[in-house]
């Protein structure tokens, strides 16, 4: 009986926490995602195969996790002529170089007809894991992920965050 009580309390705690999350809607980015609190916007330039482009980010450090969602737009002429797999490869390699980190896992994902990648990176200190999703929608690359301490890699909050990403219609 004590084990059943512990499981019930854990499920109740998890469900209560998820109700407190806020939906972040970006009209400009045309996406929505849920986070445990409101993030801070940021913009930075990143070097790509198409040259430097702006990466618009929403960042949140909360409960020992670092949440990130962002997007960047490739020039139309580059996106129209480039192989989508090559763009995703470049984004993966860029993320590993900026961390810096080691690629642990990679798999293909999709959202509707849009192709993407799910990757896991371990930082150089081997203390944190970054679980990142890359999604290519036309000439826009979405990136959303969470960095966690190594021991919390499969926490329910990680899946809740990653699974909440949605594209918005204009």
Secondary structure, DSSP 8 states (H G I E B T S, - for coil): -HHHHHHHHHHHHHHHHHHT-EEEEETTTTEEEEESS--EEEEEEEEETTEEEEEEEEEEEETTEEEEEEEEE--HHHHHHS-HHHHHHHHHHHHHHHHTEEEEEEEEEEETTEEEEEEEEEETTSSEEEEEEEEEETTEEEEEEEEEEGGGTT-HHHHHHHHT-EE---
